[in-house]
Amino acid sequence: MTSPGRLRWWIGGLLFLSTVINYIDRQTLSVLGPTLKAEYSWNNADFALVIISFRIAYTIGQAGAGRFLDAVGTRTGLTVTVAFYSIAAMLTSLAGGLRSFCFFRFLLGAGEAGNWPGATKAVAEWFPRRESGWAVALFDSGSSIGAAVAPFLVIGLLELFGTWRPAFLLTGALGFLWLLLFRSLYYPPENHPRISEAERSYILADREASDEPDAGGRPRASYRELLRVPQTWGIILGKALTDPVWFFITDWFAIYLVSRGFSLERGLLAFWVPFIAADAGNFLGGGFSSYLISRGMSVGAARRTVIVVSGLGMSTLMASLLFSSLFALTVCFAIATCSYAALSTMVLNLPADIYRTESVATVSGLGGAAAGIGTIAATYVTGAVADRYSFGPILVGASLVPLLAVVALLTLVRNTGSSRLVRSI
């Protein structure tokens, strides 16, 4: 069937921009990490506390944000969360020490928790499952683009103003520019004022009749009900065992490069390349799975194929320990981040693939909360081990743990469970 209209891809572009801004705000601290450590005499354990403050709020917020978005809808939910985290990012310019940095990063984490559940819910609303792989790849690629843009933007602002404070203020203001676009363009396809009838029919035809709310409004599944099906636990474990690897790279890569003897200015290109590789991984994973589906493979089999290959690719991260050149080290990180992004795109697709519309953001939030718990633990361990030993043991663990995630996803995400809650894939 020929797909009529392109409005849904403009919606996808909005979600992409939101994720770019989300990661610029998040990466501002990571890029300034060496500067802040020197100014405030922090060790790696101190810096880990600042990161953990963000992660605690992000973890708690993910579970609550998903439920909030399912309750109030995507348009209202993303408006509230983006405004909140933009204000928190700007307030970080007022920080004056470890405690205040921890406080403002906690606020940022609480606000940013809504981005991924909200974007996943928007994809479920706007894209048929045959296109959702591309759509998720588009918005998720914003994380790597934002992480790649942040070093150039933040270091440029640091050099321009001679202090780090304007960097937080100006990057935080980007969210309000995005909100102007979002509020003017985003509505559900059922009542969007500018969608064609042909495109509306194309989008809604993919939904099963049971996905549509009845006149009285069907109640959403409870947390207890969702946690009783194995697919939920597959998504939870998949996120908990892979996202900490990504966040290790985003939070610690600049500091890791300095620990290997490379200055931040010299390592700027090296900092950039793995995030561009992650961007490619988003589209490779989403595009290849959509290609397999178009060739007749089931949705579940296509997702699992990409998951297995990507899990193996992430295990190359520890190979960076064998090399001393900046080029070889960067290649190892690039392969790992490309593989992570492809795997992440598949896991992010699963709630929309499997669950009824009214539970998509809730399940996505549960996965994000689990990822937050894993990342908090991994961040604490990273700070302690890096201070006492080196980053070597961390890289070995980050290469092996994703293989456990692959096993969990293959075992638990299958066509079983209550048909009232989940769909076959």
C-alpha positions, 0 to 999 in steps of 0.5 A, spaced: 500 500 500 502 506 498 503 511 504 499 517 503 501 524 506 508 526 510 505 529 516 507 523 520 514 524 518 514 531 520 512 529 527 518 524 527 522 530 526 519 534 532 521 528 536 528 527 533 529 535 535 526 534 542 531 528 543 537 532 540 536 538 545 535 533 551 542 530 550 545 537 549 542 539 556 545 532 558 551 532 555 553 539 557 555 537 564 559 531 561 563 536 556 565 540 562 567 535 566 574 536 566 573 543 567 569 542 573 573 537 576 579 542 576 575 548 578 572 544 584 578 539 586 573 533 585 575 526 584 572 521 580 567 519 585 565 526 586 563 527 579 560 520 580 555 523 585 553 528 580 551 523 575 548 519 580 543 525 582 541 525 575 540 518 575 536 517 581 531 522 579 531 520 572 529 512 574 524 514 579 521 519 574 521 514 568 516 510 571 512 515 573 512 519 567 510 513 563 504 513 567 503 521 566 503 521 559 498 515 558 494 519 563 494 526 560 496 524 552 502 526 548 501 533 547 500 535 554 505 530 557 511 532 553 509 540 554 510 539 561 516 535 561 520 539 556 519 546 560 521 543 566 527 540 564 529 546 560 528 550 566 532 545 570 538 546 565 538 553 565 538 553 573 544 549 573 548 556 571 547 558 578 551 552 581 556 553 586 559 546 588 558 539 589 551 539 593 548 544 588 550 541 582 547 534 585 541 538 586 540 541 579 542 535 576 536 531 580 531 536 577 534 535 570 533 528 571 526 528 573 524 532 567 528 529 562 525 522 564 518 524 560 522 524 553 523 517 551 516 514 554 513 520 550 516 519 544 515 512 544 507 513 545 507 518 539 510 513 535 505 508 537 500 514 535 502 516 529 506 510 525 504 503 523 508 497 525 511 497 518 514 504 519 515 504 527 523 501 526 524 507 522 520 512 526 524 510 533 531 510 529 529 517 527 527 520 534 533 515 538 538 518 533 537 525 536 541 522 542 547 521 538 546 527 534 545 531 541 551 528 544 556 529 538 553 537 537 554 538 545 562 538 545 562 543 539 557 547 542 559 547 549 567 548 548 565 554 543 561 557 549 566 556 554 571 559 550 567 565 548 565 567 555 571 564 559 566 561 564 562 555 564 556 558 566 553 561 560 553 554 557 548 551 561 544 557 561 544 558 553 543 550 552 537 550 556 533 555 553 533 551 546 527 547 549 523 553 549 524 554 542 522 547 541 516 548 545 513 553 540 514 548 534 511 542 538 505 546 540 503 548 533 504 542 530 503 536 534 496 533 535 493 526 535 492 523 528 485 522 530 483 530 530 489 533 527 487 539 523 492 539 518 492 531 516 489 528 510 484 523 510 488 518 506 494 519 511 489 518 517 486 512 514 493 509 513 495 510 520 489 508 523 488 502 519 494 498 522 491 499 529 487 493 531 479 494 533 481 493 540 486 498 541 481 504 540 478 506 546 470 505 547 465 510 548 466 509 556 474 509 555 477 503 557 481 503 563 489 502 563 492 496 565 495 496 572 502 495 573 501 489 577 498 486 570 503 488 566 509 485 570 505 479 570 507 478 563 514 475 560 514 481 555 515 486 560 520 483 564 524 482 557 524 489 556 526 491 563 532 487 563 534 489 556 534 496 558 537 495 565 543 491 562 545 495 555 543 502 557 548 503 562 554 501 557 551 507 553 551 512 559 558 510 561 560 512 554 556 519 554 558 521 562 565 518 562 568 518 555 571 525 556 574 523 562 576 517 560 580 520 554 584 525 559 586 518 563 589 515 557 593 522 556 589 525 550 587 533 551 580 534 551 581 539 545 585 533 541 580 528 543 574 532 540 574 528 534 574 522 538 569 524 542 564 526 536 565 519 532 562 514 537 556 518 537 555 519 529 556 511 529 551 511 534 546 515 529 548 510 524 546 504 528 539 507 530 538 507 522 541 501 521 537 497 526 531 500 524 532 500 517 534 493 517 528 490 521 523 494 517 527 491 511 526 484 513 519 485 515 517 488 508 521 481 505 516 477 509 519 476 516 515 477 522 516 483 526 518 479 532 523 475 528 526 481 525 527 485 531 531 479 534 535 478 528 538 485 530 538 484 537 543 478 536 548 481 532 548 488 536 549 484 542 555 481 539 557 488 536 557 491 543 562 486 546 568 489 542 568 495 547 574 492 551 578 491 545 580 499 546 584 496 552 589 493 547 591 500 543 594 506 545 593 510 538 587 515 539 584 512 532 584 505 534 581 507 540 576 511 537 574 505 532 573 500 538 568 505 541 564 507 534 563 499 533 560 499 540 556 505 540 553 503 533 551 496 535 548 499 542 544 504 538 541 498 533 539 494 539 536 500 543 532 502 537 529 494 537 528 495 545 524 501 544 520 499 538 518 493 543 512 497 547 509 499 541 510 493 537 507 488 543 502 493 548 495 496 547 496 503 545 494 505 552 500 502 556 505 503 551 508 509 555 507 505 561 511 499 559 516 504 556 517 508 562 518 501 566 524 499 562 527 506 563 526 506 570 530 499 570 535 502 565 536 508 571 537 503 576 542 499 572 546 506 570 546 508 578 549 502 580 554 502 574 556 509 575 557 508 582 562 502 580 565 506 575 567 512 579 570 507 585 574 502 580 576 508 576 579 512 582 582 505 585 584 501 579 583 504 572 577 504 567 580 497 564 575 493 568 569 497 567 570 496 559 571 489 560 564 488 564 561 493 559 563 488 553 560 482 557 553 484 560 550 486 554 550 479 552 546 477 558 541 482 555 540 478 549 539 472 552 533 475 556 530 478 550 530 472 546 527 468 552 522 473 555 519 477 549 515 471 545 508 470 543 505 468 550 501 472 555 494 475 556 491 477 549 488 483 553 495 486 554 499 484 548 499 483 541 503 477 537 509 479 533 
